[in-house]
Each structure stands twice: as structure tokens, then as C-alpha cells.
Amino acid sequence: MFALVLSSLVPALLAGMLGDGTAREMGRLSLNPLKHVDPLGTILVPLVLIIAQAPVLGWAKPIPINPNRLRNPRLDMILVALSRPATNLFLAALAAALLGLVIAGNGDVEMGPLAYFVARNLYNFLAINLFLLVFNLLPIPPFPGYQIVEALWPAPPEHQEKVYRYSFAIVLLLVFVLPLLSPQLDILGRVIAPFVQAMMQLFLGSVGIST
């Protein structure tokens, strides 16, 4: 939840610095998790994935942005969108570094309950942020990756409205329906999960942890 809140707060702060105070006016400049809860991404999808014993992921409510209030709408939209996965990247690097310190500080001695608890939570925090990093770059709404595509190749308003209208169905199709139709269509399990696992090995290896 902390990762979701912080990766929502940073884009809101950046948008304000670039001239758009919409997020601040709507109360999104807050560390209160309830301000950032998305019924689908924060509650429904994680709950179903837990029940299905699948890797748990989720996302926060999209940050409200008015491009017309930004000083340089196209460039600023890209910067704001990139700030969310950049936050996840920073948090993942921080988690890996702290995990490396915990393990190095423990030496060759078997971990005690407290050290194991801290290490396990740092490991999970690293994995969560890497999953969020990848999902945030997907070029489908409501993820920031789609906002980048919108900024680079603007579409007519009516087209954008249709895409956002069906964003719920697109996410359900990607996460739930396609895997049920065929294991070959399980994008989460066959494409995203292996990519995240490779990133995990890279981050852990960078702090001297072999997997």
C-alpha cells in the first residue's frame, strides 16, 4: 500500500510543480491510502488474485491531470506519467539496498526472527515495486504507459473517451479472461512474471545476493 500511495503522490506533486494543481484541488496530495484507493485495482484485482493463488498486483486510482493547465502539455504529461514508474524503480532499488545490508549485517550466522521478518518484507516490497513498474508502463488505460502514448500520438477526444470507457474491460481481459481461455494467452504469467523475475535477479545480484 505504501508503494501505491507514494507512486501516486509523486506524480501529483510533479504535476503541481509543472502548473496543474488539479490533484491538489481534489485532495490527492495526501498520504492517506483511502484517497488513492481504486475499487478495481486496489481491491478487486488483488482479492481475486489472492483467491486464485496467483502473483498479487494492483494499482492506485489514476492521478487527475488537466493537460491544458500544464506549461508544456505534451512534454509535461510524459514527465508526470514517467514519474510513477520512476518512483517504483527508486523504491525497488532502495528495498534491494536495504535487503543487502540486512543480509550482510547478519554475516554467516543464521537469521533470527526479527532479521528474517525484515528481510522477507524487503524482498516482497522489492517484488511488488517491480511488478508495479512493469504494469505502469503498459500502454493501456488506466496505466501511465497509456498517458505517454497519448502525449506522443494525440488522438481525437472521442477516441480517447471510448478507450477509457472500456479500460475496465481491457484490464479484466488481460488479467483474468485470457488466462482462462488458454495458458498460452496468460500475459501475466508468461510475459510479465518472467520479466519481473529477471529484474529481481538483477537487483538482488547488484547487492551481492545470489538467487
C-alpha positions as CSV (number, residue, x, y, z in Angstrom):
1,M,0.0,0.0,0.0
2,F,2.9,2.4,0.8
3,A,4.3,1.8,-2.7
4,L,0.9,2.6,-4.3
5,V,0.4,5.8,-2.2
6,L,3.9,7.1,-2.9
7,S,3.8,6.3,-6.6
8,S,0.5,8.3,-6.7
9,L,1.8,11.2,-4.6
10,V,4.9,11.9,-6.6
11,P,3.1,12.4,-10.0
12,A,0.6,14.7,-8.2
13,L,3.4,16.7,-6.7
14,L,5.2,16.9,-10.1
15,A,2.0,18.0,-11.9
16,G,1.6,20.8,-9.4
17,M,5.2,21.9,-10.0
18,L,4.5,21.9,-13.7
19,G,1.4,24.1,-13.4
20,D,-1.5,21.7,-12.9
21,G,-3.0,21.8,-9.4
22,T,-5.9,19.6,-10.2
23,A,-4.7,16.7,-8.0
24,R,-4.1,19.1,-5.1
25,E,-7.6,20.6,-5.5
26,M,-9.1,17.1,-5.5
27,G,-7.3,16.1,-2.3
28,R,-4.9,13.7,-3.8
29,L,-1.8,15.3,-2.2
30,S,-2.2,13.0,0.8
31,L,-0.5,10.1,2.4
32,N,-4.0,8.8,3.4
33,P,-4.3,5.5,1.5
34,L,-8.1,5.9,1.2
35,K,-7.5,8.9,-1.1
36,H,-5.8,6.7,-3.6
37,V,-7.9,3.5,-3.5
38,D,-9.2,2.3,-6.9
39,P,-12.1,-0.2,-6.5
40,L,-10.8,-2.3,-9.3
41,G,-7.0,-2.0,-9.0
42,T,-6.6,-1.8,-5.2
43,I,-9.4,-4.1,-4.0
44,L,-11.0,-6.4,-6.6
45,V,-8.0,-7.5,-8.7
46,P,-5.7,-8.2,-5.7
47,L,-8.5,-10.1,-3.9
48,V,-9.2,-12.3,-6.9
49,L,-5.5,-13.0,-7.4
50,I,-5.1,-14.0,-3.8
51,I,-8.0,-16.4,-4.1
52,A,-6.6,-17.8,-7.3
53,Q,-3.2,-18.1,-5.6
54,A,-1.6,-16.1,-8.4
55,P,1.0,-13.3,-8.0
56,V,-0.7,-10.4,-6.3
57,L,-0.6,-7.0,-8.0
58,G,-2.7,-3.9,-8.1
59,W,-2.7,-0.2,-8.8
60,A,-3.9,3.1,-7.3
61,K,-6.6,5.5,-8.6
62,P,-5.3,7.4,-11.6
63,I,-4.0,10.9,-10.8
64,P,-6.4,13.6,-12.2
65,I,-4.4,15.7,-14.7
66,N,-5.6,18.6,-16.9
67,P,-3.1,18.9,-19.7
68,N,-4.4,22.4,-20.6
69,R,-3.0,23.7,-17.3
70,L,0.5,22.3,-17.8
71,R,3.1,24.8,-19.1
72,N,4.3,22.4,-21.8
73,P,1.4,19.9,-22.1
74,R,3.0,17.2,-24.3
75,L,6.4,17.1,-22.5
76,D,4.9,17.6,-19.1
77,M,2.4,14.8,-19.5
78,I,5.2,12.4,-20.4
79,L,7.2,13.5,-17.4
80,V,4.3,13.2,-15.0
81,A,3.4,9.7,-16.4
82,L,7.0,8.6,-16.1
83,S,7.3,9.8,-12.5
84,R,5.1,6.9,-11.3
85,P,7.2,4.0,-12.7
86,A,10.3,6.0,-11.8
87,T,9.1,6.1,-8.2
88,N,8.6,2.3,-8.3
89,L,12.2,2.0,-9.7
90,F,13.6,4.1,-6.8
91,L,11.7,2.1,-4.2
92,A,12.8,-1.2,-5.7
93,A,16.4,0.0,-5.6
94,L,16.0,1.2,-2.0
95,A,14.5,-2.2,-1.0
96,A,17.3,-4.1,-2.6
97,A,20.0,-2.0,-1.0
98,L,18.4,-2.3,2.5
99,L,17.9,-6.1,1.9
100,G,21.6,-6.3,1.1
101,L,22.6,-4.5,4.3
102,V,20.4,-6.8,6.4
103,I,21.9,-9.9,4.9
104,A,25.4,-8.6,5.0
105,G,25.0,-7.4,8.6
106,N,23.8,-10.9,9.6
107,G,27.0,-12.5,8.2
108,D,27.2,-16.3,8.2
109,V,25.0,-16.5,11.3
110,E,21.5,-17.9,10.8
111,M,18.9,-15.1,10.8
112,G,16.9,-14.5,13.9
113,P,13.2,-14.0,13.8
114,L,13.4,-10.2,13.5
115,A,16.1,-10.2,10.8
116,Y,14.1,-12.8,8.8
117,F,10.9,-10.7,9.1
118,V,12.6,-7.6,7.9
119,A,14.4,-9.4,5.1
120,R,11.2,-11.1,3.9
121,N,9.3,-7.9,3.9
122,L,12.0,-6.0,2.0
123,Y,12.1,-8.9,-0.6
124,N,8.3,-8.7,-1.0
125,F,8.5,-4.8,-1.3
126,L,11.1,-5.2,-4.0
127,A,8.9,-7.6,-5.9
128,I,5.8,-5.5,-5.6
129,N,7.5,-2.4,-6.9
130,L,9.0,-4.2,-9.9
131,F,5.5,-5.6,-10.7
132,L,4.1,-2.0,-10.4
133,L,6.9,-0.7,-12.5
134,V,6.1,-3.0,-15.4
135,F,2.3,-2.6,-15.1
136,N,2.7,1.2,-15.0
137,L,4.4,1.1,-18.4
138,L,1.7,-1.0,-20.1
139,P,0.2,1.2,-22.9
140,I,-3.4,0.6,-21.8
141,P,-5.5,2.8,-19.5
142,P,-5.5,3.5,-16.6
143,F,-1.7,2.9,-16.5
144,P,0.8,5.8,-17.1
145,G,2.1,4.0,-20.2
146,Y,-1.1,4.9,-22.0
147,Q,-0.7,8.6,-21.0
148,I,2.8,8.5,-22.6
149,V,1.3,7.1,-25.8
150,E,-1.5,9.8,-25.7
151,A,1.1,12.5,-25.3
152,L,3.3,11.2,-28.2
153,W,0.4,10.5,-30.5
154,P,-2.6,12.5,-29.6
155,A,-6.0,11.0,-30.6
156,P,-9.3,12.8,-31.1
157,P,-11.2,13.3,-27.8
158,E,-14.0,10.9,-28.8
159,H,-11.4,8.1,-29.4
160,Q,-9.8,8.7,-26.0
161,E,-13.2,8.7,-24.4
162,K,-14.0,5.3,-25.9
163,V,-10.7,3.8,-24.8
164,Y,-11.1,5.0,-21.2
165,R,-14.7,3.8,-21.2
166,Y,-13.5,0.2,-22.0
167,S,-10.4,0.3,-19.8
168,F,-12.1,-1.8,-17.1
169,A,-12.9,-4.5,-19.7
170,I,-9.4,-4.3,-21.2
171,V,-7.8,-5.0,-17.8
172,L,-10.2,-7.8,-17.0
173,L,-9.5,-9.4,-20.3
174,L,-5.7,-9.1,-19.8
175,V,-5.6,-10.3,-16.2
176,F,-8.5,-12.8,-15.9
177,V,-10.2,-13.8,-19.2
178,L,-7.2,-14.6,-21.5
179,P,-5.5,-16.9,-18.9
180,L,-8.8,-18.8,-18.6
181,L,-9.1,-19.3,-22.3
182,S,-5.6,-20.7,-22.7
183,P,-2.3,-20.8,-20.8
184,Q,-0.6,-19.5,-23.9
185,L,-2.6,-16.3,-23.5
186,D,-1.6,-15.7,-19.9
187,I,0.3,-12.5,-20.4
188,L,0.8,-12.0,-16.7
189,G,2.3,-15.4,-16.1
190,R,4.2,-15.9,-19.4
191,V,5.5,-12.4,-20.2
192,I,5.3,-10.1,-17.2
193,A,6.2,-12.5,-14.4
194,P,9.4,-13.8,-16.1
195,F,10.5,-10.3,-16.9
196,V,9.9,-9.2,-13.3
197,Q,11.8,-12.3,-12.1
198,A,14.8,-11.4,-14.3
199,M,14.7,-7.9,-12.9
200,M,14.6,-9.4,-9.4
201,Q,17.8,-11.3,-10.1
202,L,19.4,-8.2,-11.5
203,F,18.6,-6.1,-8.4
204,L,19.5,-8.8,-5.9
205,G,22.7,-9.6,-7.8
206,S,23.7,-5.9,-7.6
207,V,23.7,-6.1,-3.8
208,G,25.5,-9.4,-3.7
209,I,22.5,-11.7,-3.1
210,S,22.5,-14.9,-5.3
211,T,19.2,-16.5,-6.2
